[in-house]
Amino acid sequence: MIFSFSRLSLYEQCPYRFYLKYIEEREEPVTKPLALGKAVHKAIEKIIAGDSFEEAVTAGIIEVDFHPEVEREEIEKLVQKAPVQPDMGKTEVHFELPLAPFPSAPRIQGYIDLIVDGENETAFVDWKTNWKTYDVFATMQMPLYAWAISEMRGLEEVEGNLYFLRFGQKCGHTFTIEEMENARQWALEQAREIEDHLFLLELESEKVDRIFPAKPSSACQHCPFVMECYSRFARLA
């Protein structure tokens, strides 16, 4: 398995939901927040590529298969707040890297929304359509992506910026080697734990509820598997 921040984060949040989504490959509904974020990202990407505003927004709508809850006007309002211009940097930069320097090390991949190379520094941006702002250290995503860029570019410092489009607000930080290394170590530990549990699952598949246990939290209210999970959790209690 090639890991990603979203996979590792979901496992940390709830191992059972991780199991259902990525091991059993259960489909989750495409919610409005997910579809809107995807549409806005595509539109911004197209503007940086040189498309007109109208063309870019249309591309965003097409990207999410004309999701019934995503309105053109809302996409336009969010995209208008993005401080972008044609050819300002590289968009949707893919990376796939080992999390440790040995052949069997877990690998992680991701897509970075925007990388801008200046004369003296490299910065990256992650566009957010959330209704709330938060700090770059609220999750491991930003320091982990900074680590990935440092590995690809051989850098000791990487500037990362969360840009909250609803508020036109940027939250930035220049990540140090120590901060990036902490993120890499977190990802490695999560990935190794998942690999260990997958090995146990092969030996004792009937114990899936204990190998990948449910972790009840406030996130349950947004989980599509909440009723199934509740019945299993109650039975084991």
PyMOL commands that set and color helices and strands:
alter all, ss='L'
color gray80, all
select helices_A, chain A and resi 5-13+15-23+32-49+53-63+72-80+141-153+177-203+205-211+218-222+226-236
alter helices_A, ss='H'
color red, helices_A
select strands_A, chain A and resi 2-3+90-98+107-117+122-128+158-164+169-175
alter strands_A, ss='S'
color yellow, strands_A
deselect
rebuild
show_as cartoon
